[in-house]
Amino acid sequence: MSRAGRERMRGFRSFTPVDEAVRALLAAVDQALEAETLPIGDAVGRYAAENVVAPKDWPPYDRSAVDGVAVRASDVSGASPDSPIPLRIVGEVSPSTPLGELPRVGEGEAAIVYTGAPIPPGADAVVPIEEVLIEGRVAHVMGRVPPKGNVSLRGEDLRAGDIIASVGQRIRPWHVVAAAQVDVTEVRVWRRYRVAVVNTGNELREVGEPGDGVPNTAAYLISSWARELGAEVVSRVTVPDDEQVVREAVERGLGVADAVVVTGGTSVGKADVVPEAVASIPGARLVFHGVAERPGRTAGAFVVGGKPVLMVSGLPVACLVALNNFLRPLILRAYRAVEEPKPVVRARLVRRVANVVGFRSYYRVAVWREGGEYLVEPLMISGSGVVSSLIKGNGILVVPEHVEGYDEGEHVEVELIGPVREGRPPWLR
């Protein structure tokens, strides 16, 4: 489409449904990331490129779960506080005692053991120290214990061959602990997904610089959002509304990144040069432009050389909606990851929420607890550039395309983006 043709347009002719746009984008992009090896302690937050497998059992042997005395359960089957059973102490075992130096427990014998210590041969249970009176080399047992009682069995935690973290799983601190337990020192993870950012607009100025322009907050939003998802921004430039300059900036971004995100200039006005600029890159193929989402309906996407170029609003809330809808699935698929569950609560609306049928709307809402139930109210803040709505609001209410809205008193599901408050926030209007 020529620039003259675009300038004659009065808005978008149509809007692609969100799910359809996502499917088209994923079908047009097939990206494979390289793997890299990291020390297990440095892998938190990264995505596993191969299964992390336990090479051995943990515990590696039967061990005591308590401080006490290791015994043969049959020797103490009749023990009680009124009728303690005396056992001869044959040794003492700590977690550091070599397996080859463990005392053998025979009939009528016991060994003092500490939590984590290996169970001596011959013993099959541990009586807690609270139920034992020790006098010299004799243990007076005052409580019975079943076979395997107070014993952590070999392989109870992990068996050799167990998967600690599967391919595409984000490595969390507990994965690190489990791997360390079985002496896994390194893991293979996908390298970070690389994003290049091109912020467009004659009105933009860098944050902290003097002047009357608009601070380039979109750059910080995208960079921090990408980092939180395990990706990284490898290039960021701010350029004016000039088609050639925008094109060159996008081409440079494609040279160093897996995806390019362009903010601003994505609509159909005279200053909206981004679609033309990207379309002029050799091999560029339009996937969609104009999405049935509110806010952020001017979003679009091209594919150039197998890499996505996303065009999104520079307004923070609209930008965030587009990142979550389009860049997030691209990154997660590159990591072979499964979307992690989001915290959701069911709450009662205290004010009606309207929607334009055919659009998926994302309302910023306040959620609080009162009288034993969750309540939710949409924020009376207009505009997708009002970032305070993401600070004051602690939830997102998604209204599907086929729904005209929700009435006051209806119960809806809300995705939480912050803690639930106690009582109605005083700043709600």
C-alpha positions as CSV (number, residue, x, y, z in Angstrom):
1,M,0.0,0.0,0.0
2,S,1.4,3.4,-0.9
3,R,1.7,6.3,1.5
4,A,-0.8,8.2,-0.5
5,G,-3.2,5.3,-0.2
6,R,-2.7,5.1,3.5
7,E,-3.3,8.9,3.9
8,R,-6.6,8.6,2.2
9,M,-7.7,6.0,4.7
10,R,-10.0,6.9,7.5
11,G,-9.0,4.4,10.0
12,F,-8.5,0.6,9.6
13,R,-10.8,-1.2,7.3
14,S,-10.9,-4.2,9.6
15,F,-9.3,-5.7,12.7
16,T,-7.9,-9.1,13.1
17,P,-9.1,-11.1,16.1
18,V,-6.4,-11.5,18.8
19,D,-6.2,-15.3,18.6
20,E,-6.2,-15.3,14.8
21,A,-3.3,-12.8,14.8
22,V,-1.3,-14.9,17.3
23,R,-1.8,-18.0,15.2
24,A,-0.8,-16.3,12.1
25,L,2.3,-14.9,13.7
26,L,3.4,-18.2,15.2
27,A,2.8,-19.9,11.9
28,A,5.0,-17.4,10.1
29,V,7.9,-17.6,12.5
30,D,10.0,-20.6,13.4
31,Q,13.0,-19.8,15.5
32,A,15.5,-22.1,17.1
33,L,17.8,-20.9,19.8
34,E,21.3,-22.2,20.6
35,A,22.0,-23.9,23.9
36,E,24.7,-22.9,26.3
37,T,26.1,-24.5,29.5
38,L,25.9,-22.7,32.8
39,P,27.0,-23.5,36.3
40,I,23.8,-24.7,38.1
41,G,24.0,-21.7,40.5
42,D,23.8,-19.3,37.6
43,A,20.9,-20.9,35.8
44,V,18.0,-19.5,37.9
45,G,15.4,-17.9,35.7
46,R,16.8,-19.5,32.5
47,Y,14.9,-22.2,30.5
48,A,16.3,-25.7,30.3
49,A,17.5,-26.8,26.9
50,E,17.7,-30.4,27.9
51,N,16.3,-32.5,30.7
52,V,18.1,-32.1,34.0
53,V,18.4,-35.6,35.2
54,A,19.4,-37.0,38.6
55,P,22.5,-39.2,38.1
56,K,22.1,-41.0,41.4
57,D,19.7,-41.7,44.2
58,W,19.0,-39.1,47.0
59,P,19.3,-39.9,49.8
60,P,22.1,-42.3,48.7
61,Y,21.4,-44.6,51.6
62,D,18.8,-45.1,54.3
63,R,19.3,-42.4,56.9
64,S,17.9,-41.2,60.1
65,A,15.1,-38.6,60.0
66,V,15.6,-37.7,63.7
67,D,18.1,-37.6,66.5
68,G,17.8,-40.9,68.4
69,V,18.9,-44.5,68.6
70,A,18.9,-46.9,65.7
71,V,17.4,-50.3,66.7
72,R,15.8,-53.4,65.4
73,A,12.1,-52.7,65.5
74,S,11.3,-56.2,66.8
75,D,13.5,-55.6,69.9
76,V,11.4,-52.6,71.1
77,S,7.9,-53.9,70.1
78,G,6.9,-54.0,73.8
79,A,8.6,-50.8,75.0
80,S,6.7,-48.2,77.0
81,P,7.4,-45.5,79.6
82,D,6.3,-48.0,82.3
83,S,8.3,-50.9,80.8
84,P,11.4,-49.6,79.1
85,I,13.6,-52.0,77.2
86,P,17.4,-51.7,77.8
87,L,19.7,-52.0,74.7
88,R,23.5,-52.1,74.7
89,I,24.9,-49.1,72.8
90,V,27.5,-50.3,70.2
91,G,28.4,-47.0,68.6
92,E,27.5,-43.5,67.5
93,V,26.8,-42.4,64.0
94,S,26.8,-38.8,62.5
95,P,26.1,-37.7,59.0
96,S,29.9,-37.6,58.4
97,T,30.6,-41.1,59.5
98,P,32.1,-43.1,56.6
99,L,29.8,-46.0,55.4
100,G,32.7,-48.4,55.9
101,E,32.9,-47.5,59.6
102,L,29.3,-48.0,60.7
103,P,28.8,-50.3,63.7
104,R,26.6,-53.3,63.3
105,V,23.4,-53.5,65.4
106,G,22.6,-56.9,66.5
107,E,19.8,-58.3,68.7
108,G,19.5,-56.4,72.0
109,E,21.7,-53.6,70.6
110,A,21.4,-50.0,69.5
111,A,23.5,-47.2,68.0
112,I,23.2,-43.5,68.7
113,V,22.3,-41.6,65.5
114,Y,21.8,-38.0,64.5
115,T,19.5,-36.5,61.8
116,G,20.9,-37.4,58.4
117,A,23.2,-40.1,59.6
118,P,23.2,-43.4,57.7
119,I,21.3,-46.3,59.4
120,P,23.8,-48.9,60.7
121,P,23.6,-52.4,59.3
122,G,21.2,-54.6,61.3
123,A,19.0,-51.7,62.4
124,D,15.7,-51.0,60.6
125,A,14.2,-48.1,62.7
126,V,15.0,-45.1,64.8
127,V,13.5,-44.3,68.2
128,P,13.5,-40.5,68.8
129,I,15.8,-39.3,71.5
130,E,12.9,-38.0,73.5
131,E,11.8,-41.6,74.1
132,V,15.2,-42.8,75.2
133,L,17.0,-42.6,78.5
134,I,20.8,-43.1,78.1
135,E,22.8,-44.3,81.1
136,G,26.4,-45.0,80.2
137,R,26.5,-47.6,77.4
138,V,22.8,-48.6,77.9
139,A,19.8,-47.1,76.1
140,H,16.5,-47.5,77.9
141,V,13.9,-47.3,75.1
142,M,10.5,-46.2,76.3
143,G,8.6,-46.2,73.0
144,R,8.0,-48.7,70.3
145,V,8.6,-47.9,66.6
146,P,7.6,-49.8,63.4
147,P,10.1,-51.1,60.8
148,K,11.4,-48.1,58.8
149,G,10.0,-45.8,61.4
150,N,11.8,-42.4,61.4
151,V,14.0,-43.6,58.5
152,S,14.4,-41.6,55.2
153,L,14.8,-44.4,52.6
154,R,17.4,-44.4,49.9
155,G,16.0,-42.7,46.8
156,E,13.0,-41.4,48.7
157,D,13.7,-37.8,47.4
158,L,15.2,-38.6,44.0
159,R,15.9,-41.7,42.1
160,A,18.6,-42.0,39.5
161,G,17.0,-41.0,36.2
162,D,14.4,-38.8,37.7
163,I,13.9,-35.5,35.8
164,I,14.6,-32.5,38.0
165,A,13.7,-30.0,35.3
166,S,12.4,-30.7,31.8
167,V,13.2,-29.1,28.5
168,G,11.6,-25.6,28.4
169,Q,11.0,-25.4,32.1
170,R,12.1,-22.3,33.8
171,I,14.7,-23.2,36.4
172,R,13.7,-22.1,39.9
173,P,15.7,-22.2,43.1
174,W,14.2,-25.6,44.1
175,H,15.5,-27.1,40.8
176,V,19.0,-25.8,41.7
177,V,18.8,-27.3,45.2
178,A,17.7,-30.7,43.8
179,A,20.4,-30.7,41.2
180,A,23.0,-29.7,43.8
181,Q,21.9,-32.6,46.0
182,V,22.9,-35.1,43.4
183,D,26.1,-33.3,42.4
184,V,24.8,-31.9,39.1
185,T,27.2,-28.9,38.6
186,E,26.2,-27.7,35.1
187,V,23.0,-27.5,33.1
188,R,22.2,-26.7,29.4
189,V,19.9,-23.8,28.9
190,W,18.7,-21.9,25.9
191,R,20.5,-18.7,25.3
192,R,18.5,-15.6,26.0
193,Y,16.0,-14.5,23.4
194,R,17.3,-11.2,21.9
195,V,15.1,-8.2,21.3
196,A,15.9,-5.0,19.5
197,V,13.8,-1.9,20.2
198,V,13.2,1.0,17.9
199,N,11.2,3.9,19.4
200,T,9.9,6.3,16.9
201,G,8.5,9.8,17.3
202,N,9.7,13.4,16.8
203,E,8.3,14.2,20.2
204,L,10.4,11.8,22.1
205,R,13.3,12.7,24.4
206,E,15.5,10.4,26.5
207,V,14.6,10.0,30.1
208,G,16.5,12.5,32.2
209,E,17.4,14.8,29.3
210,P,16.1,18.4,29.5
211,G,13.4,19.6,27.1
212,D,9.7,19.7,26.6
213,G,9.4,16.4,24.7
214,V,7.7,13.2,25.9
215,P,10.1,11.0,27.9
216,N,10.7,7.7,26.2
217,T,9.2,5.4,28.8
218,A,8.3,2.7,26.2
219,A,12.0,1.8,26.0
220,Y,12.1,1.1,29.8
221,L,8.9,-0.8,29.7
222,I,10.0,-3.2,26.9
223,S,13.5,-3.7,28.4
224,S,12.2,-4.5,31.8
225,W,9.4,-6.6,30.5
226,A,11.8,-8.6,28.3
227,R,14.2,-9.1,31.2
228,E,11.4,-10.4,33.5
229,L,10.5,-13.0,30.9
230,G,14.1,-14.2,30.5
231,A,14.9,-12.3,27.3
232,E,17.3,-9.4,26.8
233,V,17.3,-6.2,24.9
234,V,20.5,-6.1,22.8
235,S,19.8,-2.9,20.9
236,R,17.7,0.2,21.4
237,V,17.5,3.4,19.4
238,T,15.2,6.4,19.3
239,V,14.5,7.8,15.8
240,P,12.3,10.5,14.3
241,D,9.2,10.0,12.1
242,D,11.3,9.5,9.0
243,E,10.6,6.4,6.8
244,Q,14.1,5.9,5.7
245,V,15.6,6.4,9.1
246,V,13.1,4.0,10.6
247,R,13.8,1.4,7.9
248,E,17.5,1.5,8.6
249,A,17.0,1.2,12.3
250,V,14.8,-1.9,11.9
251,E,17.4,-3.5,9.5
252,R,20.1,-2.9,12.1
253,G,18.0,-4.5,14.8
254,L,17.3,-7.5,12.6
255,G,21.0,-8.0,12.3
256,V,21.6,-8.5,16.0
257,A,18.3,-9.7,17.5
258,D,15.7,-12.4,17.2
259,A,12.8,-9.9,17.1
260,V,12.4,-6.2,16.6
261,V,9.8,-4.2,18.5
262,V,8.9,-0.8,17.0
263,T,6.9,1.6,19.0
264,G,4.9,4.6,17.7
265,G,3.9,5.4,14.2
266,T,1.8,2.3,13.8
267,S,-1.6,3.8,12.8
268,V,-2.7,5.2,9.5
269,G,-2.1,8.9,9.8
270,K,0.4,11.1,8.0
271,A,3.1,10.7,10.6
272,D,2.6,7.0,11.0
273,V,5.5,5.9,8.8
274,V,6.4,2.6,10.5
275,P,4.3,0.2,8.3
276,E,5.6,1.7,5.1
277,A,9.2,1.7,6.4
278,V,9.1,-2.0,7.4
279,A,7.2,-3.0,4.2
280,S,10.0,-1.5,2.1
281,I,12.6,-3.9,3.6
282,P,13.4,-6.6,1.0
283,G,11.6,-9.8,1.8
284,A,9.2,-8.2,4.4
285,R,5.9,-9.9,4.6
286,L,2.9,-8.5,6.4
287,V,1.3,-10.8,8.9
288,F,-1.4,-8.5,10.3
289,H,-2.0,-4.8,11.0
290,G,-4.9,-3.7,13.1
291,V,-6.0,-6.1,16.0
292,A,-9.3,-6.4,17.7
293,E,-7.9,-5.5,21.1
294,R,-8.5,-2.5,23.4
295,P,-6.1,-0.8,24.0
296,G,-3.6,-1.5,21.3
297,R,-5.7,-2.0,18.2
298,T,-3.0,-0.4,15.9
299,A,-0.6,-3.2,16.6
300,G,0.9,-5.0,13.6
301,A,3.5,-7.5,12.6
302,F,5.8,-8.3,9.7
303,V,8.2,-11.2,9.2
304,V,11.6,-10.4,7.6
305,G,14.0,-13.2,7.0
306,G,12.2,-15.5,9.4
307,K,12.3,-12.8,12.2
308,P,9.3,-11.0,13.6
309,V,9.0,-7.2,13.5
310,L,6.3,-6.1,15.9
311,M,4.7,-2.7,15.6
312,V,3.1,-1.5,18.8
313,S,1.8,1.6,20.4
314,G,4.3,3.7,22.4
315,L,1.6,4.3,25.1
316,P,2.5,2.1,28.1
317,V,-0.7,0.2,28.6
318,A,-1.3,-0.5,24.9
319,C,2.3,-1.4,24.5
320,L,2.1,-3.9,27.4
321,V,-1.1,-5.5,26.0
322,A,0.7,-6.1,22.7
323,L,3.9,-7.4,24.3
324,N,1.8,-9.9,26.3
325,N,-0.3,-11.0,23.3
326,F,2.4,-11.2,20.6
327,L,6.0,-11.1,21.8
328,R,5.4,-13.3,24.9
329,P,4.2,-16.4,22.8
330,L,7.1,-16.0,20.4
331,I,9.7,-16.0,23.3
332,L,8.1,-18.9,25.1
333,R,7.9,-21.0,22.0
334,A,11.6,-20.3,21.3
335,Y,12.3,-21.6,24.8
336,R,10.0,-24.5,24.2
337,A,8.3,-23.4,27.3
338,V,4.8,-23.8,28.6
339,E,2.9,-20.7,29.8
340,E,3.1,-20.7,33.6
341,P,-0.3,-20.3,35.4
342,K,-1.3,-16.8,36.3
343,P,-2.8,-15.8,39.7
344,V,-6.6,-15.4,39.2
345,V,-9.4,-14.6,41.6
346,R,-13.1,-14.7,41.1
347,A,-14.6,-11.4,42.3
348,R,-17.9,-9.5,42.2
349,L,-18.1,-6.4,40.1
350,V,-19.3,-3.3,41.9
351,R,-19.7,-1.3,38.6
352,R,-20.7,-2.3,35.1
353,V,-18.0,-2.8,32.5
354,A,-19.0,-2.2,28.9
355,N,-17.3,-3.6,25.8
356,V,-17.5,-3.1,22.0
357,V,-18.5,-6.5,20.6
358,G,-15.8,-7.9,18.3
359,F,-13.0,-6.5,20.4
360,R,-11.1,-8.1,23.3
361,S,-10.8,-5.5,26.0
362,Y,-8.3,-5.3,28.8
363,Y,-9.6,-3.3,31.8
364,R,-7.3,-2.2,34.6
365,V,-9.1,-2.8,37.8
366,A,-8.8,-2.6,41.6
367,V,-9.4,-5.8,43.6
368,W,-10.0,-5.9,47.3
369,R,-11.3,-8.2,50.0
370,E,-14.3,-7.1,52.0
371,G,-16.9,-9.0,54.1
372,G,-15.5,-12.4,53.2
373,E,-15.6,-11.9,49.4
374,Y,-13.5,-10.4,46.6
375,L,-14.7,-7.2,45.0
376,V,-13.5,-5.6,41.8
377,E,-14.0,-2.2,40.2
378,P,-12.7,-0.9,36.9
379,L,-10.5,2.2,37.3
380,M,-12.0,5.5,36.0
381,I,-8.9,6.3,34.1
382,S,-9.1,6.8,30.4
383,G,-6.3,6.4,27.9
384,S,-3.7,3.7,27.3
385,G,-0.9,6.1,28.3
386,V,-2.0,6.4,31.9
387,V,0.7,4.2,33.5
388,S,-0.5,5.0,37.0
389,S,-3.4,2.7,36.3
390,L,-1.0,-0.2,36.3
391,I,0.3,1.0,39.7
392,K,-3.0,1.7,41.4
393,G,-4.7,-1.2,39.7
394,N,-3.8,-4.7,41.0
395,G,-5.7,-6.7,38.4
396,I,-6.6,-7.0,34.7
397,L,-10.1,-7.9,33.6
398,V,-10.3,-9.3,30.1
399,V,-13.7,-9.0,28.4
400,P,-13.9,-11.4,25.4
401,E,-14.9,-10.4,21.9
402,H,-18.4,-11.9,22.1
403,V,-19.4,-10.2,25.3
404,E,-21.1,-6.8,25.4
405,G,-19.9,-6.3,29.0
406,Y,-20.5,-7.4,32.5
407,D,-23.2,-6.0,34.8
408,E,-22.8,-4.8,38.3
409,G,-23.0,-7.7,40.7
410,E,-21.7,-10.3,38.2
411,H,-18.8,-12.5,39.2
412,V,-15.8,-12.3,36.9
413,E,-12.3,-13.8,36.8
414,V,-9.5,-11.3,37.3
415,E,-5.8,-11.8,36.7
416,L,-3.9,-10.3,39.6
417,I,-0.8,-8.1,38.9
418,G,-0.4,-7.1,42.5
419,P,-1.5,-8.1,46.1
420,V,-5.2,-8.0,47.0
421,R,-6.0,-5.1,49.3
422,E,-8.0,-5.3,52.5
423,G,-10.9,-2.9,52.1
424,R,-11.8,-0.5,49.2
425,P,-8.9,1.7,48.2
426,P,-9.6,5.3,49.3
427,W,-8.4,6.7,46.0
428,L,-11.2,5.1,43.9
429,R,-13.5,7.7,42.6
